[in-house]
Amino acid sequence: MIARRSQGLGTRRRSLGREDIARVSPLPPPEEVFADWLMSVPHDDCMEAAARFQIELIDRSPAAWHPDVRYLRLMLVAIAGDGVWQANDRNL
């Protein structure tokens, strides 16, 4: 066990910043995901309700703070049309 500590295995990891997260875990472009989502919504469904549902899924996701996911969420908020601007959207 002493050998492990001397090799640095017992040290704390530094937290990742936004740029680090984007570099480590690249996602498809948010515009592409948004366009795919738009095409997947059935023509007789309420777009606003579908967007709100996707926003709820994003907010519960561990990837919610990924910069591309935040941008996708912002586009969905524009479709949801509820006019509510949450404090955690300020930095976008």
C-alpha positions, 0 to 999 in steps of 0.5 A: 500500500505504501508503494501505491502512494509513492507512485501517485495512485493515492492523489486527488484528481484535478477537476476538468474544465469545459475545454477539457471535457470537450476535448476528452469526450467529443460529441456530434455538433449540437446543430446536427443533433438539434436538426436530427431531433427536429426531424424526429418529432412527429408532425402532429406532436407539440414542438414546445412540449417535446422540447421541454421534455428533452430539456428535462432529460438534459438537466438530469443527465451527467453530461449536462455541463458539457459545452455542446450539450449546453448549446443544444439545451439553449436551442431547445429552450428557444423552441420551448418558448416558455420565456424562462431564462434560468441563471445557469444559462447566463454564460451561454 
